[in-house]
Amino acid sequence: MAKNKSLGRWLISGPPLLYLLIFFAIPTLIMALAAFRFPGDYGGLLPLIDINPDTGKNELLIHAGNWQEYLTFENFSRFFEDSIYVELFIKSFWYAGITTLVCLLMAYPLAWLIARSPKKYRDLLILLVILPFWSNFLIRVYAWMIILGPQGYFAMTINQGLAWLGIAPIQLMYSHFAVIVVLVYVHLPFMVLPLYANLEKHDVALLDAAQDLGASGWQRFSGNNLAAIPAWGMGRFSLGIYSCAWHVCSTRFTWRYRWHDDW
């Protein structure tokens, strides 16, 4: 019986683990090792394996005596010597931090609303959350470029309101605001879904019991949401990784004809 349970676990968890190993863990390891290698003469990386002209077989070129000819720390030293790389690194974390915070503030009320909605409406609300995934990512990004562009109705309405107040018009595109808006739009479902999965399991009767026992509103809220900390952590971690890695938004919305000088 125990063997059957163990076999069942491996049959269920084995394919996802194999998928993560092949398409995530191994490429990440290759990318980490590539950081220590020299560039090739004609692009790419300097090969570590080549065909021996005498035997016609593949031969490992690197060994203990010549590893310094194939491996280097030059890439890391260049990272710290040139300030532009450090600035881009800080910029990525800045965008990721702001995006994660805004998504958390927006996703929690939405996840709470879905979790407390009647069951007949929950599937529809979840469908509306994941509906943007049905369209291509680049199409959604370019749609926001039209919305925030100077000829878009949203930007024109904002600037007309500012003009009525005697304030100079502002440019929404090619700004931090545009990048944050699009990053939040893209990543918000990744925060809503884990929060909903956690909040949906909470017993509302516990809040009534806490109120009967004299707990304040903040005590009921904080005590009930301590159980959601794992979901918060999962959402923050995933959003931080996604926001740092997805440079498409920052390049599209801060790129004019050259790199924006004031990032």
Number of C-alpha atoms within 10 A of each C-alpha: 6 7 8 9 10 10 13 12 11 13 11 10 11 13 11 12 12 12 11 13 13 12 10 11 14 12 13 13 10 10 11 11 11 16 16 15 20 19 14 10 9 7 7 10 14 16 15 14 11 12 12 12 9 6 8 9 10 11 13 12 15 15 11 6 7 10 12 13 13 17 17 14 12 12 14 11 10 11 13 11 11 10 11 11 13 13 11 12 13 13 15 18 16 15 18 23 17 16 26 27 15 15 24 20 11 15 22 18 14 17 25 16 16 22 22 15 13 10 10 8 12 15 12 11 17 17 11 12 17 14 11 14 12 7 9 9 13 11 10 15 19 14 12 18 20 15 17 22 19 16 10 13 13 15 20 18 11 15 19 15 13 14 13 10 9 9 11 10 14 13 15 20 22 20 16 15 15 22 23 21 15 19 27 24 16 21 19 22 23 20 27 26 20 20 27 23 15 19 23 17 11 16 10 12 9 13 18 12 12 17 14 10 9 10 15 12 12 9 14 17 13 12 15 17 14 10 14 20 12 13 19 20 14 16 24 21 14 15 27 22 13 17 27 18 12 13 13 15 21 22 14 16 25 22 15 11 6 7 10 13 7 7 12
